[in-house]
Amino acid sequence: MTAIIVEQRPAPIAAVAAHGLAGTAPISGRTFADPDFDALLDSVRDHRIPGLLVAAIESGRLPATEQQLARANGAHEAALAADLLLERALASASRLLADSAIEHRALKGPAVARLAYAEIALRSFGDIDLLIDATRFADAVAVLTAGDRRVRQAEPRPGFVARFGKGVCVVGADTLELDLHRTLAEGPFGQTLQPADVLRDPAVTIDLGDTQVPVPDRSWLFLHACYHVALGSFLPRWSSLRDIAELVRRPDLDIDRIVGVAQRWRGRAVIKTALEVTASNLPAPLEGPLIDWATAYQPDAFEQRALRVYRSADRSYGAQVAAGLFALRGVRNRAAYLRAMLLPSRSYLRAHDTSYWRRLRRGVALVRQSRRG
């Protein structure tokens, strides 16, 4: 595959992230000095793969002292305790949404851990992600903020997120985050994909205590993982790369369906990019018909332009939002989008410590930059 040039990462954390995948080499032939091991442990926590670190030590692929193994186990147990709290919050949120007949799907961590990994404990997570029916988005926010929870950041104008935005983050006194998604990405690719496709398909369910939580099937999870890796942080978490590697190897992955949906969403380049980023970082071979397809695929003009606002060195949220304008169809949609971004509510301006004039100047500059791109 054609590799994307990315910042070189430390080999030990990459090898831990690839532990257990076919074709990987031993992580280290020696025991790490304590300071080096502690640095690795910090990275493992940040990237939500302490379970893989423990598994690598216990298998003998990563030599470690008894004290180092104890510290790794401590980090893993802390992550599992946090996962349990998040899963309880997910179960509670799912029950509230179901009681209000709001269609939803749990995404990422809890779903991928159960549908892609050999052991659930190998995949930890830091928040909960829920895809919400856009036609009931405001209702979902109201249901999930009826108690002590609140929306972390106001939207530019009422109804903007339900129509154009990616979603909102709901937090409470427990500091646990519920990310409610209308769509799966910001910017131009977020405007061209059709999240209703995911909700129309029959859900798979995962058991969280006495609650059955609806989640997308593996093909949808793979698509979302690709959008997250290709369009999220320039350097994704190792857990996100491992998700791609786990899902792409599943024999029941419906490749024709995935490519067909991506074509309809104008996002085939997103799949190609996610696989390239994974292959160029994770030290484990990725093979199969989807890899062959991605190697041969050439992004079209729209995809090439859209990718620049996500993958360029000067990427920014503002540039992505501005570029989203040109992915919208219809004069009314574009006018409503532009009005909300350039002339938001006064409360939104106060929260962002800006003025209409400064926002208008910056917005116009970003729109012009996106149009030139």
LOGU-812228 format. One record per residue: x, y, z of N, C-alpha, C in turn. Coordinates in steps of 0.1 Angstrom, whole numbers, padded with zeros to 4 digits, always signed. Layout:
BEGIN
XYZXYZXYZ;...
END
This chain:
BEGIN
+0008-0012+0000+0000+0000+0000+0009+0012+0000;+0004+0023-0006+0011+0036-0006+0010+0041+0008;+0021+0044+0014+0021+0049+0028+0020+0064+0029;+0012+0068+0039+0011+0082+0043+0023+0085+0052;+0030+0096+0050+0041+0100+0058+0035+0106+0071;+0039+0099+0082+0034+0104+0095+0046+0105+0105;+0044+0111+0116+0054+0113+0126+0058+0099+0131;+0071+0096+0132+0075+0083+0137+0072+0081+0152;+0066+0070+0155+0063+0068+0169+0072+0058+0176;+0073+0058+0189+0081+0048+0196+0077+0034+0192;+0087+0025+0189+0085+0012+0186+0078+0004+0196;+0081+0005+0209+0074-0004+0219+0059-0002+0220;+0054+0010+0220+0040+0012+0220+0033+0007+0208;+0040+0008+0196+0034+0003+0184+0033-0012+0185;+0043-0019+0190+0044-0033+0191+0033-0038+0201;+0031-0031+0212+0021-0035+0221+0007-0034+0215;+0005-0023+0207-0008-0022+0200-0010-0033+0190;+0000-0039+0185-0001-0050+0175-0001-0063+0181;+0001-0064+0194+0002-0077+0201-0009-0086+0197;-0006-0099+0194-0016-0109+0191-0021-0109+0177;-0017-0100+0169-0021-0100+0155-0011-0109+0147;-0016-0116+0137-0007-0125+0129+0004-0117+0123;+0016-0123+0123+0027-0117+0116+0035-0107+0124;+0032-0105+0137+0040-0096+0145+0052-0102+0151;+0062-0094+0153+0075-0099+0159+0075-0097+0174;+0084-0104+0181+0085-0101+0195+0088-0086+0198;+0082-0081+0209+0083-0067+0212+0097-0063+0216;+0103-0071+0225+0117-0067+0230+0124-0079+0234;+0137-0079+0233+0145-0091+0238+0150-0088+0251;+0147-0077+0257+0152-0074+0271+0142-0068+0279;+0144-0068+0292+0135-0061+0302+0138-0046+0302;+0128-0038+0301+0130-0024+0301+0135-0019+0315;+0143-0009+0315+0146-0002+0328+0133+0005+0333;+0132+0006+0346+0119+0011+0351+0115+0025+0345;+0124+0034+0344+0119+0047+0338+0113+0045+0324;+0120+0036+0316+0115+0034+0302+0101+0026+0303;+0100+0017+0312+0087+0010+0313+0076+0019+0318;+0079+0028+0327+0069+0037+0332+0065+0047+0320;+0074+0051+0312+0070+0059+0300+0061+0051+0291;+0064+0038+0289+0056+0030+0281+0042+0028+0287;+0042+0026+0300+0029+0025+0307+0020+0037+0306;+0026+0049+0307+0019+0061+0305+0013+0062+0291;+0020+0058+0281+0015+0058+0267+0004+0048+0265;+0006+0037+0271-0005+0026+0270-0018+0031+0276;-0017+0038+0288-0029+0044+0294-0036+0054+0285;-0027+0063+0279-0033+0073+0271-0040+0067+0258;-0034+0057+0253-0039+0051+0241-0049+0039+0243;-0053+0037+0256-0064+0028+0260-0061+0014+0256;-0049+0009+0258-0045-0005+0255-0038-0012+0266;-0041-0009+0279-0034-0016+0290-0036-0031+0290;-0048-0035+0285-0050-0050+0284-0041-0056+0274;-0037-0050+0263-0027-0055+0254-0013-0056+0260;-0010-0046+0268+0003-0046+0275+0004-0058+0285;-0006-0060+0293-0006-0072+0302-0005-0085+0294;-0013-0086+0283-0013-0098+0275+0001-0100+0269;+0008-0090+0265+0021-0091+0259+0031-0096+0269;+0030-0090+0281+0039-0095+0292+0037-0109+0296;+0024-0113+0298+0021-0126+0302+0024-0137+0291;+0024-0133+0279+0027-0142+0268+0043-0144+0266;+0050-0135+0273+0065-0136+0271+0070-0127+0260;+0062-0121+0252+0066-0112+0241+0073-0100+0246;+0069-0095+0258+0075-0084+0264+0081-0087+0278;+0094-0090+0279+0099-0093+0292+0097-0082+0302;+0094-0085+0314+0091-0075+0324+0094-0081+0338;+0097-0073+0348+0099-0078+0361+0086-0080+0368;+0086-0086+0379+0073-0088+0387+0067-0075+0390;+0075-0065+0394+0070-0052+0398+0064-0045+0386;+0070-0046+0374+0065-0040+0362+0052-0047+0358;+0051-0060+0359+0038-0067+0357+0027-0062+0366;+0031-0060+0379+0021-0055+0389+0016-0041+0385;+0025-0033+0380+0021-0019+0377+0012-0020+0364;+0015-0029+0355+0007-0030+0343-0007-0035+0347;-0007-0045+0356-0020-0050+0360-0029-0039+0367;-0022-0031+0375-0029-0020+0382-0035-0010+0372;-0028-0007+0361-0033+0002+0351-0045-0005+0344;-0044-0018+0341-0054-0025+0334-0067-0025+0343;-0065-0028+0356-0077-0029+0365-0084-0015+0366;-0076-0005+0366-0081+0009+0367-0089+0012+0354;-0084+0008+0343-0091+0010+0330-0104+0002+0330;-0104-0011+0335-0116-0019+0335-0126-0013+0344;-0122-0007+0355-0132-0001+0364-0138+0011+0358;-0130+0019+0351-0136+0030+0343-0145+0026+0332;-0141+0015+0325-0150+0009+0315-0164+0005+0321;-0163-0001+0332-0176-0005+0339-0185+0007+0342;-0179+0017+0347-0187+0029+0350-0193+0035+0337;-0185+0035+0326-0190+0040+0314-0201+0031+0308;-0199+0018+0309-0210+0009+0304-0223+0011+0312;-0222+0013+0325-0234+0016+0332-0241+0028+0327;-0233+0039+0325-0239+0051+0319-0245+0049+0306;-0238+0041+0297-0244+0037+0284-0257+0030+0286;-0257+0020+0294-0270+0012+0296-0281+0021+0301;-0278+0030+0310-0288+0039+0315-0293+0049+0304;-0284+0054+0296-0288+0063+0285-0296+0056+0275;-0292+0044+0271-0299+0036+0261-0313+0033+0266;-0315+0030+0279-0329+0027+0284-0337+0040+0283;-0332+0051+0286-0339+0064+0285-0343+0067+0271;-0334+0065+0262-0337+0067+0248-0348+0057+0243;-0346+0045+0246-0356+0035+0242-0370+0038+0248;-0370+0042+0260-0383+0045+0266-0390+0057+0259;-0382+0065+0253-0388+0077+0245-0389+0073+0230;-0386+0061+0227-0387+0056+0213-0378+0064+0203;-0366+0067+0208-0356+0074+0200-0346+0064+0195;-0345+0063+0182-0336+0053+0175-0322+0058+0178;-0313+0048+0182-0300+0051+0185-0291+0039+0184;-0278+0041+0183-0268+0030+0182-0256+0034+0190;-0251+0025+0199-0238+0027+0206-0227+0025+0196;-0217+0033+0196-0205+0032+0187-0192+0030+0195;-0182+0026+0187-0168+0026+0192-0166+0016+0203;-0160+0021+0214-0154+0012+0225-0162+0000+0229;-0174+0001+0236-0181-0010+0240-0185-0020+0229;-0189-0014+0218-0194-0022+0207-0183-0029+0200;-0172-0022+0197-0160-0028+0190-0154-0039+0199;-0153-0036+0212-0147-0046+0221-0154-0059+0220;-0167-0059+0219-0175-0071+0219-0176-0078+0205;-0176-0070+0195-0178-0075+0181-0166-0077+0173;-0154-0072+0178-0142-0073+0170-0131-0081+0177;-0130-0079+0190-0118-0084+0198-0121-0098+0203;-0110-0106+0204-0111-0120+0210-0115-0119+0225;-0110-0109+0232-0114-0107+0246-0118-0092+0248;-0130-0090+0254-0135-0077+0256-0125-0068+0264;-0118-0074+0273-0109-0066+0282-0097-0060+0275;-0095-0064+0262-0083-0059+0255-0086-0045+0249;-0098-0041+0249-0102-0027+0243-0109-0019+0254;-0101-0009+0259-0107+0001+0269-0111+0013+0261;-0118+0022+0268-0123+0034+0262-0125+0045+0272;-0127+0057+0268-0127+0069+0277-0140+0076+0278;-0149+0073+0268-0162+0080+0268-0172+0071+0261;-0184+0076+0260-0195+0068+0253-0200+0076+0241;-0201+0069+0230-0205+0075+0218-0219+0069+0213;-0228+0078+0210-0242+0073+0206-0246+0080+0193;-0249+0073+0183-0255+0078+0171-0270+0080+0173;-0275+0092+0171-0289+0095+0174-0296+0098+0161;-0309+0094+0160-0317+0098+0149-0318+0113+0148;-0314+0119+0137-0314+0133+0135-0327+0140+0138;-0338+0133+0134-0351+0139+0135-0356+0140+0150;-0349+0132+0159-0352+0133+0173-0340+0137+0181;-0331+0144+0175-0319+0148+0182-0321+0157+0194;-0330+0167+0192-0333+0176+0203-0340+0169+0214;-0348+0159+0211-0355+0151+0221-0345+0143+0229;-0335+0137+0222-0325+0129+0228-0317+0138+0238;-0313+0150+0234-0306+0159+0243-0314+0162+0255;-0327+0165+0253-0336+0168+0264-0337+0156+0274;-0339+0144+0269-0340+0132+0277-0328+0130+0285;-0316+0132+0279-0303+0128+0286-0298+0140+0295;-0304+0151+0294-0300+0162+0303-0311+0166+0313;-0321+0156+0315-0332+0159+0324-0327+0159+0339;-0316+0152+0342-0311+0151+0355-0300+0162+0357;-0289+0157+0362-0278+0166+0365-0268+0168+0353;-0271+0162+0342-0262+0163+0331-0266+0176+0323;-0256+0180+0315-0257+0192+0307-0249+0191+0295;-0253+0199+0285-0245+0200+0273-0233+0208+0275;-0221+0203+0272-0209+0210+0275-0207+0223+0267;-0211+0224+0255-0209+0235+0247-0222+0238+0239;-0226+0251+0239-0238+0255+0232-0236+0254+0217;-0247+0252+0209-0246+0253+0195-0247+0267+0190;-0242+0270+0177-0242+0284+0172-0256+0290+0172;-0266+0282+0168-0280+0286+0168-0288+0274+0171;-0300+0276+0177-0309+0265+0180-0312+0256+0168;-0310+0243+0169-0313+0234+0158-0301+0232+0149;-0290+0239+0151-0279+0238+0141-0273+0223+0141;-0271+0218+0153-0265+0204+0154-0274+0194+0147;-0287+0195+0150-0296+0185+0145-0297+0185+0130;-0293+0197+0124-0294+0198+0109-0280+0197+0103;-0270+0202+0109-0257+0203+0102-0245+0197+0111;-0246+0198+0124-0234+0195+0132-0231+0180+0134;-0219+0177+0139-0216+0164+0142-0223+0158+0155;-0224+0167+0165-0230+0162+0177-0227+0171+0189;-0231+0167+0201-0228+0174+0213-0223+0164+0224;-0216+0170+0233-0210+0162+0245-0219+0166+0257;-0224+0155+0263-0232+0157+0275-0224+0152+0287;-0223+0160+0298-0215+0156+0309-0223+0159+0322;-0219+0152+0333-0226+0154+0346-0216+0155+0357;-0221+0155+0369-0212+0156+0381-0202+0145+0382;-0205+0133+0376-0196+0122+0376-0185+0123+0366;-0185+0134+0358-0175+0137+0347-0175+0128+0336;-0184+0118+0336-0185+0108+0324-0191+0116+0312;-0185+0113+0301-0189+0120+0288-0198+0111+0280;-0209+0116+0275-0217+0110+0265-0217+0118+0253;-0211+0113+0242-0210+0121+0230-0222+0116+0221;-0231+0126+0219-0243+0123+0211-0240+0127+0196;-0240+0118+0187-0237+0121+0173-0249+0122+0164;-0250+0132+0156-0260+0133+0145-0254+0126+0133;-0240+0128+0131-0233+0122+0120-0220+0117+0125;-0211+0112+0117-0199+0106+0121-0186+0114+0119;-0188+0126+0114-0176+0135+0112-0180+0149+0111;-0170+0158+0113-0172+0172+0110-0168+0174+0096;-0171+0186+0091-0166+0191+0078-0173+0185+0066;-0166+0185+0054-0173+0181+0042-0177+0166+0042;-0169+0157+0047-0173+0143+0047-0185+0141+0057;-0186+0149+0067-0197+0148+0076-0210+0152+0070;-0209+0161+0060-0221+0166+0053-0226+0156+0042;-0216+0149+0036-0220+0140+0025-0224+0126+0030;-0220+0122+0041-0225+0108+0046-0239+0109+0051;-0245+0098+0051-0260+0097+0054-0262+0088+0066;-0261+0093+0079-0262+0085+0091-0275+0077+0092;-0285+0082+0085-0298+0074+0086-0296+0060+0080;-0287+0058+0071-0284+0045+0066-0281+0035+0077;-0273+0040+0087-0269+0031+0098-0281+0027+0106;-0290+0037+0109-0301+0035+0118-0312+0027+0111;-0312+0027+0098-0323+0019+0091-0320+0004+0091;-0307+0001+0092-0303-0013+0092-0307-0019+0106;-0311-0032+0106-0314-0039+0119-0301-0038+0128;-0304-0035+0141-0293-0034+0150-0288-0047+0156;-0276-0049+0159-0271-0060+0167-0272-0054+0181;-0274-0063+0191-0274-0059+0205-0263-0065+0213;-0258-0057+0223-0249-0062+0232-0255-0061+0246;-0252-0071+0255-0258-0072+0268-0249-0064+0278;-0255-0054+0284-0248-0047+0295-0257-0048+0307;-0253-0058+0316-0262-0061+0327-0275-0067+0322;-0286-0060+0326-0299-0065+0322-0304-0056+0310;-0295-0049+0304-0299-0040+0293-0293-0044+0280;-0302-0046+0269-0297-0049+0256-0295-0035+0248;-0283-0032+0245-0280-0019+0239-0278-0022+0224;-0285-0014+0215-0283-0016+0201-0270-0010+0196;-0264-0017+0187-0251-0013+0181-0251-0016+0166;-0243-0010+0158-0243-0013+0144-0236-0027+0142;-0238-0033+0131-0230-0045+0128-0216-0042+0124;-0208-0052+0122-0193-0050+0121-0190-0042+0108;-0198-0043+0098-0195-0035+0086-0196-0020+0089;-0207-0017+0096-0209-0003+0100-0198+0002+0109;-0195-0007+0119-0184-0003+0129-0171-0001+0121;-0168-0009+0111-0156-0007+0104-0156+0007+0096;-0168+0010+0090-0169+0023+0083-0166+0034+0093;-0173+0033+0105-0171+0044+0115-0156+0045+0119;-0150+0033+0121-0136+0033+0126-0127+0040+0115;-0130+0038+0102-0123+0044+0091-0125+0059+0092;-0137+0064+0094-0139+0079+0095-0132+0084+0107;-0132+0077+0118-0125+0082+0130-0110+0083+0128;-0104+0073+0122-0089+0073+0120-0085+0083+0109;-0092+0083+0098-0088+0092+0087-0091+0106+0089;-0102+0109+0096-0106+0123+0097-0105+0129+0111;-0102+0121+0121-0100+0126+0135-0087+0132+0137;-0080+0129+0148-0067+0134+0151-0057+0129+0140;-0048+0138+0137-0038+0135+0127-0030+0122+0130;-0027+0121+0143-0021+0109+0148-0031+0102+0157;-0039+0092+0152-0049+0086+0160-0044+0078+0172;-0052+0075+0181-0048+0066+0192-0045+0052+0186;-0036+0045+0193-0032+0031+0189-0045+0022+0190;-0053+0025+0200-0065+0016+0201-0074+0018+0188;-0074+0029+0182-0082+0032+0170-0076+0024+0158;-0063+0024+0157-0056+0017+0147-0058+0002+0148;-0058-0003+0161-0060-0017+0164-0075-0021+0160;-0084-0012+0162-0098-0014+0158-0099-0018+0143;-0092-0009+0135-0092-0012+0120-0086-0025+0117;-0075-0028+0123-0068-0041+0121-0077-0053+0125;-0084-0052+0136-0092-0063+0141-0104-0064+0131;-0111-0053+0127-0123-0054+0119-0120-0058+0105;-0109-0054+0099-0106-0057+0085-0103-0072+0083;-0099-0079+0094-0096-0093+0093-0109-0102+0095;-0120-0096+0098-0132-0104+0101-0137-0110+0088;-0139-0123+0087-0144-0130+0075-0158-0125+0071;-0166-0120+0081-0180-0117+0077-0181-0102+0073;-0170-0095+0071-0171-0081+0067-0176-0081+0053;-0187-0073+0050-0193-0072+0037-0186-0061+0029;-0176-0065+0022-0168-0055+0015-0176-0048+0004;-0184-0055-0004-0192-0048-0014-0201-0038-0008;-0207-0041+0003-0216-0032+0009-0209-0020+0015;-0197-0022+0021-0189-0011+0026-0185-0002+0015;-0180-0007+0004-0175+0002-0007-0187+0009-0013;-0199+0002-0015-0211+0008-0020-0216+0019-0012;-0216+0017+0001-0220+0028+0010-0211+0040+0010;-0198+0037+0010-0188+0047+0009-0189+0055-0004;-0192+0049-0015-0194+0056-0027-0206+0065-0026;-0217+0060-0020-0229+0068-0019-0226+0080-0010;-0218+0078+0000-0214+0089+0010-0203+0098+0005;-0198+0095-0007-0187+0103-0013-0174+0102-0004;-0172+0090+0002-0162+0088+0011-0153+0076+0009;-0152+0071-0003-0143+0059-0005-0128+0063-0002;-0124+0075-0004-0111+0079+0000-0108+0079+0015;-0119+0079+0023-0118+0078+0037-0114+0064+0041;-0119+0054+0035-0115+0040+0038-0101+0038+0033;-0098+0043+0021-0084+0041+0017-0074+0048+0026;-0077+0060+0030-0068+0067+0039-0066+0060+0053;-0077+0056+0058-0077+0049+0071-0068+0036+0071;-0070+0029+0060-0062+0017+0059-0047+0020+0057;-0044+0031+0049-0030+0035+0047-0024+0039+0060;-0031+0048+0068-0026+0052+0081-0024+0040+0090;-0033+0031+0090-0031+0019+0099-0019+0011+0095;-0018+0008+0081-0007+0000+0076+0006+0006+0078;+0007+0020+0078+0020+0026+0079+0024+0029+0093;+0016+0026+0103+0019+0028+0117+0019+0015+0125;+0009+0006+0123+0008-0006+0131+0017-0017+0125;+0027-0022+0133+0036-0032+0128+0030-0046+0126;+0020-0047+0118+0013-0060+0115+0008-0059+0101;+0010-0070+0093+0005-0069+0079-0010-0069+0078;-0015-0061+0069-0029-0060+0066-0031-0066+0052;-0039-0076+0051-0041-0083+0038-0055-0086+0036;-0059-0089+0023-0072-0092+0020-0078-0084+0008;-0090-0088+0004-0096-0081-0008-0098-0066-0006;-0102-0062+0007-0104-0048+0009-0091-0040+0008;-0080-0046+0012-0067-0039+0011-0063-0038-0004;-0066-0048-0011-0063-0048-0026-0071-0036-0032;-0084-0036-0028-0093-0025-0034-0087-0011-0030;-0083-0009-0018-0079+0004-0013-0066+0008-0020;-0057-0002-0023-0044+0001-0030-0047+0006-0044;-0057+0000-0050-0060+0004-0064-0068+0016-0066;-0076+0020-0055-0086+0031-0057-0079+0044-0058;-0083+0053-0067-0079+0066-0069-0090+0076-0065;-0088+0084-0054-0098+0093-0050-0102+0103-0061;-0115+0107-0061-0119+0117-0071-0116+0131-0067;-0119+0141-0075-0115+0155-0072-0121+0160-0059;-0134+0157-0057-0140+0161-0044-0133+0155-0032;-0130+0142-0032-0124+0136-0021-0110+0141-0019;-0103+0144-0029-0089+0150-0028-0090+0163-0021;-0099+0172-0025-0100+0185-0019-0105+0184-0005;-0115+0175-0002-0120+0174+0011-0110+0168+0021;-0102+0159+0017-0092+0153+0025-0082+0163+0030;-0079+0174+0023-0069+0183+0026-0072+0190+0040;-0085+0192+0042-0088+0200+0055-0087+0191+0067;-0086+0178+0065-0084+0168+0076-0069+0164+0077;-0062+0163+0066-0049+0156+0066-0037+0166+0064;-0040+0178+0062-0029+0188+0060-0023+0192+0073;-0010+0197+0072-0003+0201+0084-0010+0212+0092;-0017+0221+0084-0024+0233+0091-0039+0230+0093;-0042+0218+0095-0056+0214+0097-0062+0221+0109;-0075+0225+0108-0081+0231+0120-0096+0228+0119;-0102+0229+0131-0117+0227+0131-0124+0238+0123;-0119+0250+0124-0125+0261+0116-0125+0258+0101;-0114+0253+0096-0112+0250+0082-0122+0239+0078;-0123+0229+0086-0133+0218+0083-0147+0223+0083;-0151+0232+0092-0164+0237+0092-0167+0245+0080;-0157+0254+0076-0159+0262+0064-0160+0253+0052;-0152+0243+0051-0152+0234+0039-0165+0227+0038;-0172+0224+0050-0184+0218+0050-0195+0225+0042;-0194+0238+0041-0204+0246+0034-0205+0241+0019;-0193+0238+0013-0193+0235-0001-0197+0220-0004;-0199+0212+0007-0204+0199+0005-0219+0198+0006;-0225+0209+0011-0240+0209+0013-0247+0211-0001;-0258+0205-0002-0266+0207-0014-0278+0216-0011;-0281+0225-0021-0292+0234-0019-0288+0248-0014;-0294+0258-0020-0291+0272-0016-0296+0274-0002;-0308+0269+0002-0313+0272+0015-0304+0266+0026;-0300+0253+0024-0291+0247+0033-0278+0255+0035;-0272+0259+0024-0260+0267+0025-0262+0280+0032;-0273+0287+0029-0276+0300+0036-0277+0298+0051;-0285+0288+0055-0287+0285+0069-0274+0282+0076;-0266+0274+0070-0253+0270+0075-0244+0282+0077;-0243+0290+0067-0235+0302+0067-0239+0312+0077;-0252+0314+0078-0258+0323+0088-0254+0319+0102;-0256+0306+0105-0253+0301+0119-0238+0302+0122;-0229+0300+0112-0215+0300+0115-0210+0315+0116;-0215+0324+0108-0210+0337+0108-0218+0346+0117;-0230+0343+0120-0239+0352+0128-0246+0343+0139;-0238+0337+0148-0244+0328+0158-0251+0337+0169;-0257+0330+0178-0264+0337+0189-0255+0345+0198;-0260+0355+0205-0251+0363+0214-0245+0354+0225;-0253+0345+0230-0248+0336+0241-0236+0328+0236;-0237+0323+0224-0226+0315+0218-0213+0324+0217;-0215+0337+0212-0204+0346+0211-0198+0348+0224;-0206+0351+0235-0200+0353+0248-0192+0341+0253;-0197+0329+0251-0190+0317+0255-0177+0316+0248;-0176+0321+0236-0163+0320+0228-0155+0333+0229;-0159+0342+0237-0151+0354+0239-0148+0361+0226;-0158+0364+0218-0155+0370+0205-0166+0380+0202;-0166+0385+0190-0176+0395+0186-0180+0391+0172;-0192+0397+0167-0197+0394+0154-0187+0398+0143;-0180+0410+0146-0171+0415+0136-0159+0405+0134;-0153+0401+0146-0141+0392+0145-0145+0379+0139;-0157+0374+0143-0161+0361+0137-0164+0362+0122;-0170+0373+0118-0173+0375+0104-0160+0375+0096;-0151+0383+0101-0138+0384+0093-0131+0370+0092;-0130+0363+0103-0124+0350+0103-0132+0340+0095;-0145+0340+0096-0153+0331+0088-0152+0333+0073;-0152+0346+0069-0151+0349+0055-0137+0344+0050;-0127+0346+0058-0113+0342+0054-0113+0327+0052;-0119+0320+0061-0119+0305+0061-0127+0300+0049;-0138+0306+0046-0146+0302+0035-0139+0305+0022;-0132+0316+0021-0124+0319+0009-0113+0308+0007;-0106+0305+0018-0095+0296+0018-0101+0282+0013;-0112+0278+0019-0118+0265+0015-0122+0265+0001;-0127+0276-0004-0131+0276-0018-0120+0275-0028;-0109+0282-0024-0096+0281-0032-0091+0266-0032;-0092+0260-0020-0087+0246-0019-0096+0236-0027;
END
